[in-house]
Amino acid sequence: MTGAHAESQFALDADLVETRASVLIFWLLGIYPMVLLLTWAVCFYLTFIEARQQRLDAMRTLWWMLLVFFTHFIGYLALRGYVFYRRRAAV
């Protein structure tokens, strides 16, 4: 391994540690950027609307709401994939 490669690897590791530290600060202090909270709220709202349109029972609606609550945008994308699959299977 060359010296330049090792230095660039160390720089990448330092950036990763800095990013993790900033996320840890959000988690510990409970202070989040407004944009993050806004996108979370929008995903949560859209999940509720989508579950209502699909006429899911209360347990499934709660399951999808919790998935989006814990995973944010990834959970919402999973819901959109599930709805796409259901609509396609119904045709």
N, C-alpha and C positions, 0 to 999 in steps of 0.2 A: 504494500500500500504506500502510495507516495505521500509526501508531507502535505501537499496542497489538498489532496483528497481527504486526508484525516482532519485537516483544519475545517474544510467545508462540512464534513460530517459532524464535527463538534458544534459548528455554527447552527446546523439544522437541529441538533439535540437541544441547544440552548433556546432556540425559538419555540420548540415544543414544550419545554419546561415553563417558559414564560407564558405560553398560551394556557397551559393547564393551571398555572398559578392564578391567572386572571379569572378563569372559570371557577376555580375553588373559592376565590374571593366572593363571587356572586352567590355561590351556594351557602357559604358561611354567614355572610352578612344579610342575606335575604334582599339585597338591593339589585334590581335587574334593570337593564336598559329598557326604556319605554317601547322601543320598536319590538323587542323580544316579547314583551307582554302583550302588545297589540297583535302580533302575528299568532301567538298562542290563543288569544281570545277569538280571533277570526276562525282559526282551525276548529276550535271547540264549537263555535256557533254553527259553522258549516257541517260539522259532524252531526249535530242535533237535527238540523234541517234535513240532511240526507237520510238519517235513520227514520225520521218521521215520514218522508216521502216513500221510503221502502216499506213502510208499515211493519217495522220490526217490533217484536214484543218488548216489554220493558227490560227484561234481562239482557237481551242482545243489544238494545240501545245503550244500556249501562255499560256493557262490555266494551263497545266501540268508544264510548265517551271516556272510559278509563284508559283505554289504549292510547287515545289521542292525548289525554292528560299526561300520561307518563312518557310518551315517545315523541310528542309534538308533531312535526310535519310528516315524519315517516309513518306514523299511525294513520294520519289522514290519507296519505297515498295508498296505504293498504286498504282502507275503506273504499277509496275510489276504484281500486282494482277489483274488490269484492263486488261492488255494485255493477261494474262493467261486465263481470263474469255472469252475475245473476240475470242481467238484462239480455245478454247474448244467449244464455241457456233457455230463457223464456220464449225466444223467437223461434 
